[in-house]
Each structure stands twice: as structure tokens, then as C-alpha cells.
Amino acid sequence: MTEPLLRLDHVTKRFRGLVATNDVSLAVPEGAICSLIGPNGAGKSTIFNLVTGYLPVSEGEIHFAGRRIDGLSTRAISHLGVARAFQIAKPFPDLSVEDNVRIGALFGREGPRDVERETEQAIALCGLEPLRDRQALGLTVGNLRRLELARAIAARPLLLLADEPCAGLNPSETDEVIEILRRIRERGITVLLVEHDMGAVMRVSDSIFVIDAGRKIAEGTPVEVAADPKVIAAYLGTPVED
Ligand SMILES: Nc1ncnc2c1ncn2[C@@H]1O[C@H](COP(=O)(O)OP(=O)(O)OP(=O)(O)O)[C@@H](O)[C@H]1O
């Protein structure tokens, strides 16, 4: 079996008395779109913060692209090819969309880079051509989300951590984000998604990890997870229709 791109082995994160991530093991295969779902406070963002090195693990190991990365700095992990697209984008407000994406291309994974080509590709992939000269200030939530995804992928990551990219979007904007995520995967970037929009998760994911109170309680394809009684009890409440 080929080694997954990202692997968490028995990862625990404690904040004083609170166990935010409790002995979580999971593997994200290269080329997949995987999702982390679970109720508010389940520990999904904490997992992102551990993978990016923003928080140190309390126990366990994280491996990425064949290297152990827990204990490395956020900068070192970004250089290895992990990028995160935040739910609340914080672009440079006075700069254009294009310059904000270019800044993403100036950082990120180490190795040869062509900043202009990466900028152009990310703008095209996220459908931002008509907005390239617009100031980031004043963009709609949907366009800010696309800018945030473009900025992140311009950094040429191997793995994109996408933090609730569909939050607050209307159905057509959500469809656009799903299309963008699929195009990102087609470009060879593996995606790990945290998302509360279950319709979007079910449509876009190859596999899903379900987190509840810090623990992984289920994993599988969307169909498997939607039918899992533990998941329905903890999170979904009612079966999800495709
Ligand atoms: N820096 C921190 N210090 C103390 N407790 C924290 C910290 N970060 C998260 N927590 C706690 O850890 C638990 C998991 O939080 P986390 O943000 O990972 O959940 P989540 O699944 O991402 O929730 P949501 O869906 O609401 O974003 C919560 O109880 C939260 O209050």
C-alpha cells in the first residue's frame, strides 16, 4: 500500500484539563478530497492547528509526505507543502485580488517556483479573472472565499487544508466552491476539508472522518458515513439524502 500523504497516529491534544483531540488516527491518501465533520467543539480546527504546527501535539505523531512533522514550525511545515485556506479570509485590503494571490505565490512550498505562472493559474482555477484588478476591500463573502483558496493554492501546496469554505455561502456560490475544490484536486493537490454544509461534504468528499468530543467515531465514504448509526446519533440527526 502506498503511504498516505498525511497520517495522524494516536494524536492527542490537551488544553489543561480539556482533551480537544483524543487519540485520533487517520490517513489522507494522496489525490483525495477528505473531510473532517463533527459538531461544534468536536476538535476539527484543533486537528488543523496541529497539522500546520500552529499548536504542538501533546501525544502522538503526524507524518506528511514521508516525514514526521509534529514538532516542526508552521513555516517549516508550509515549506514542505501544507497550506491552509481560512474561513475568515484576511487579505491585504488595499491590494488588488491579483496582488493578494501573488503574495501567496511568493511563499509556500520550497523549490523552484514561477511566481507569475502560479499567480495566473490560481486566479484562473478560482474563476477570479474578472476581479483581478479589484481591491480586496469590498469583495463579497463568496469572492473573498475564492480569493482565499487562490492565495492558498498559489503557494503550490501538496495538501490544502480548507476551513469551512462553504460557510455563509448561497447555493450557487457553494456549487462554485465545490467545483473549485474538484479542480484543485485535478491539479494534484490533496484536500482536507472542515465543513458544516453536509450537502457539500457529501458531494465533494471521497472519504469522511467523523469527530465527536475529540475522538474519531467513524470514517468511510459519504454513503457509509451517512448510514452509520453512531454518526446519526452524534451529528447528523437524520439520514442525509444525496
Ligand atoms: N487554544 C485553546 N485553548 C483552550 N481550549 C481550546 C483551544 N482551542 C480549542 N479549544 C477547545 O477545544 C475544543 C475543540 O475545539 P475546536 O475549535 O477544535 O472544535 P471544532 O470542531 O473546530 O468546532 P467548530 O465546528 O465550532 O469550529 C473546544 O472545547 C474548544 O473550546
The ligand as an SDF file (V2000), in Angstrom:
LIG
                    3D

 31 33  0  0  0  0  0  0  0  0999 V2000
   -6.3630   27.3860   22.2810 N   0  0  0  0  0  0  0  0  0  0  0  0
   -7.3030   26.7550   23.0140 C   0  0  0  0  0  0  0  0  0  0  0  0
   -7.2760   26.7910   24.3680 N   0  0  0  0  0  0  0  0  0  0  0  0
   -8.1980   26.1250   25.1000 C   0  0  0  0  0  0  0  0  0  0  0  0
   -9.1970   25.3890   24.5830 N   0  0  0  0  0  0  0  0  0  0  0  0
   -9.2770   25.3180   23.2490 C   0  0  0  0  0  0  0  0  0  0  0  0
   -8.3400   25.9920   22.3860 C   0  0  0  0  0  0  0  0  0  0  0  0
   -8.6680   25.7200   21.0920 N   0  0  0  0  0  0  0  0  0  0  0  0
   -9.7630   24.9330   21.1430 C   0  0  0  0  0  0  0  0  0  0  0  0
  -10.1170   24.6830   22.4210 N   0  0  0  0  0  0  0  0  0  0  0  0
  -11.2300   23.8260   22.8530 C   0  0  0  0  0  0  0  0  0  0  0  0
  -11.0370   22.5640   22.2410 O   0  0  0  0  0  0  0  0  0  0  0  0
  -12.2940   22.0100   21.8570 C   0  0  0  0  0  0  0  0  0  0  0  0
  -12.2750   21.7310   20.3720 C   0  0  0  0  0  0  0  0  0  0  0  0
  -12.3290   22.9730   19.6910 O   0  0  0  0  0  0  0  0  0  0  0  0
  -12.2150   23.0980   18.1060 P   0  0  0  0  0  0  0  0  0  0  0  0
  -12.1850   24.5520   17.7820 O   0  0  0  0  0  0  0  0  0  0  0  0
  -11.1080   22.2610   17.6070 O   0  0  0  0  0  0  0  0  0  0  0  0
  -13.6020   22.4620   17.6380 O   0  0  0  0  0  0  0  0  0  0  0  0
  -14.2800   22.4650   16.1870 P   0  0  0  0  0  0  0  0  0  0  0  0
  -14.7260   21.0760   15.9340 O   0  0  0  0  0  0  0  0  0  0  0  0
  -13.3500   23.0680   15.2140 O   0  0  0  0  0  0  0  0  0  0  0  0
  -15.5370   23.4050   16.4050 O   0  0  0  0  0  0  0  0  0  0  0  0
  -16.3240   24.3620   15.3530 P   0  0  0  0  0  0  0  0  0  0  0  0
  -17.0430   23.4510   14.4200 O   0  0  0  0  0  0  0  0  0  0  0  0
  -17.2490   25.1330   16.2410 O   0  0  0  0  0  0  0  0  0  0  0  0
  -15.2950   25.2290   14.6840 O   0  0  0  0  0  0  0  0  0  0  0  0
  -13.3760   23.0090   22.2820 C   0  0  0  0  0  0  0  0  0  0  0  0
  -13.8640   22.6100   23.5430 O   0  0  0  0  0  0  0  0  0  0  0  0
  -12.5950   24.3130   22.3710 C   0  0  0  0  0  0  0  0  0  0  0  0
  -13.1880   25.1830   23.3150 O   0  0  0  0  0  0  0  0  0  0  0  0
  1  2  1  0
  2  3  1  0
  2  7  2  0
  3  4  2  0
  4  5  1  0
  5  6  2  0
  6  7  1  0
  6 10  1  0
  7  8  1  0
  8  9  2  0
  9 10  1  0
 10 11  1  0
 11 12  1  0
 11 30  1  0
 12 13  1  0
 13 14  1  0
 13 28  1  0
 14 15  1  0
 15 16  1  0
 16 17  2  0
 16 18  1  0
 16 19  1  0
 19 20  1  0
 20 21  2  0
 20 22  1  0
 20 23  1  0
 23 24  1  0
 24 25  2  0
 24 26  1  0
 24 27  1  0
 28 29  1  0
 28 30  1  0
 30 31  1  0
M  END
$$$$
